[in-house]
Amino acid sequence: MPDQGKIDALLTSDAFSQNFYSVSDPLGEEAPVYWSNAVGAWLLTWYDDVQASLHDHECALGRCHVQHAVRRHSHSDAAAR
């Protein structure tokens, strides 16, 4: 489980704005679908998840749900165990 306080601090830091990948790459490995209290939104760090959300009509209307990404990553985590 990711340390939410640590990750949220990184997301609002100058280092994040200067080097996005220094935060997004480790986050993608640890929590590919992540709720950030600091940003107030779900963060999707895997390309396929981002692409799916961009092509989702509900997301375009501001009613985006990330259940499909959460479900997919939950299944892949269980298979890896």
N, C-alpha and C positions, 0 to 999 in steps of 0.2 A: 504494500500500500504506500503510495507516495506521501511525502510530508507536505501537506497542503500549505502550511505557513511558509515553508521554505520555497516552494514552487511559486506561490503568489507573490512573495517578495521578489523573486527573480523576474517574474512577468512585469512588474512595475519598476524595475531597475533601469538605469541608464545602459547597463551592459546588454540588456535584452534588446533595447532599441538600436544599439550599435551592432549587435551580432545575434540576430534572431536564432540562428541554428545552434548556438551554444546552449540554448535552453530547449528549443523544440526537438532536437535530436535525442537527448537523454529522456525527455518527457515522452516522446514517441515510443521508446523502448519500455519505459516503466508504466505509463498510463496513456495509451493511444487515444482514449476518449476521457477527457478530464473536465470536471466542473471547477471553474475558478471563481471564488468569491470576490477576488480583487477586480476581475474583469466583468463579473456578473454574467458569464456566458459559458457554454460548453466549448471546449477547444478540441478540435479534431486535428491530429498530427500526422495521420497517414494519408497519403495522396488519394487512394481509392475512396476513403471516407469523405474527404473534401470534395472530390469530383461528384460523388453521389449526392451530397448536400447541395451542390451548385445546380444540379439538374433536377432537384426535387421541387415540384410546384408549390408544395406547402412551405418550403423554406423561403421561396421567393415572396410568399405572402406574409412572412414573419411568424409562421406557425410551425417552424421546423422542430422535429423531434429526432433525437439521436438514438432511439431504441435499436434501430437496425445495426448501427455501429457498435453499440454496447453489447448487443446479443452476439454479434460476430466475434468480437474480441473475447467475450466470456467463454465462448465455445473453443476458441483457439487456445486460451489459457488452460482450460480443463484438459484439452488433448495433449498439451505439453507436459502435464503433470504425470 
